[in-house]
Amino acid sequence: MIRIDSVTKRYPDGTVAVDRLSLDIPDRAITVLVGPSGCGKTTTLRMINRMVDPSEGSILLDGADIRQQPVNSLRRSMGYVIQNAGLFQHRTILDNITTVPRLLGWGKGKARERAAELMERVGLDSSLAKRYPYQLSGGQQQRV
């Protein structure tokens, strides 16, 4: 579970991007942050994976403060969907999906098998595995 407890993000110029947000995100739940542009959705996600540090409050992952965890380990332990570009345009869909497992030392076969499972889980037909990002719709790219 991710627990966000009274988190505020205040920038040096005085801009408050997130103000005293408290939220529990259960394991294996689909959670969506919805709101108008500029309300702090992306800043909140960036704080969860420590791309941005909160000014106040705490964020706990399974009861442990994320500030006490090595940032690379933290980021590799969670999924994160980038709003726009984020796929390697010169790599196939399958190879894009296997990027992190390969960085973690997984063998090619194991990584590809897991990628195929994940494609099925998010509703991407296996025929898309050998395509490139530009050959997919925006929604399909987001699922990759």
N, C-alpha and C positions, 0 to 999 in steps of 0.2 A: 504494500500500500504506500502511496505517496501522501504525506500530510503536509499541507501548506498552512502555516500558523502565523497569522497576522503579518504577512509579508508586504513590505513596501519597497518600491524602487524609486528613489529620488536621484535625479541627475544633478551634476554640479551647478547647472544654470537654474536650478529650482524646479524644473519640470518633474511632476510626479506621474510616472507611467503606470504604477500599480499602487493602490492605497489600501493597506490593511486587509489584504485578501486572505481568507481562511477557507480551506477546501480539503476534503478527503477524497482521494481517487483510489477506489478499490482495485486490487489485483485482477487482471484479466477482464476488466470492464472496458467497454468502449466509452470514452469520455470525450465530449466535444466542448470546446470553449467557443461561445458564440457572442458576438457583439459588434458594434460599429467599428469602423477603422479608427485606430488610435486609442482604443480603450484598454490596451495592455495584454491582449491575448498572446502575441508573439513574445513580448517581454517576459511574461509568466513562463512560457515554455523555455525560453533562453535561461531563465533563472533555475529551472528544474535541472537542466543539464550543465549548469555552471558556465555557460557562455557569458552570463552577466551575473554579478553578485547582488543579492538583495541588500538594501540599505538597512532594513530592519526586519525582524521576524526570523523564522526558521523554516527549513524544508527538510522533512525526514523521509527517507526511503527505507521501508521496512524497519522503522524505529531508529535508524541511525542518521545523524545529521550529515547531509551531503557534503558539507564543508570539511568533514573529517576523512573523506574518501579521496583517493587519487583520482584526479579529473579524468584521465584516460580510461580507467577501469569503470568509473561511473558512467561515462558516455557509451561505452561498449556494452553495458548491462541493460540499456534501454533502447527502444525504438524512437526515432525522431523523424517526422515527415517535414521536409523543407518545402516552403510554400511554392517556390518557383523552381528554377533550374537546380539541379543537384545530382543529376545522373551524368555519368561519363558518356558523352555522345559517341565516342569511338569504340565503345564496348557494347556487346549484346546485352539484352535484358537479363539473361541468366548470369552473365559475368558481372553485371552491376549488382545483382542481388548477392552474389558470393563474395563481394569485396571484403566485408568485415570478417566473415568466417575465415577467409584465406589469410587476412592479417593476423588473426588469432592462432594461426598455425594448423587449421583444419586441412586435411587432404582434399584434393580437387573433387574426388568422387563423393565424399561425405558432404562437402559444401554444395555441390550441384544437386544431390539428393534432397537436402534440406531446402534449397531454393525452389525446387519443384513442388515440395509440400507447401511452402509458403505461397507460391503462385496460386495453387489450387485453393488455399484457405481464403485468399482475397478475391477470388473469382477471375483470375487471369488464365485464359486458356493456354495450355502447354505449347500450342503452335506459335505463341508470341516469344518464346524463349530465345529464338535465334534472330529475332528482329532487333533493330536499334531504336533508341528513344524517339527519334524523329518519325518513326513509323507507327507510333502509338498515339492515341488520343490523350488529351490533358489528364483526364481521369485515370486512364490506364497508367500513365507516367507517375501520377501521384501514388498509386497503389504499389508500384515498383519501389 
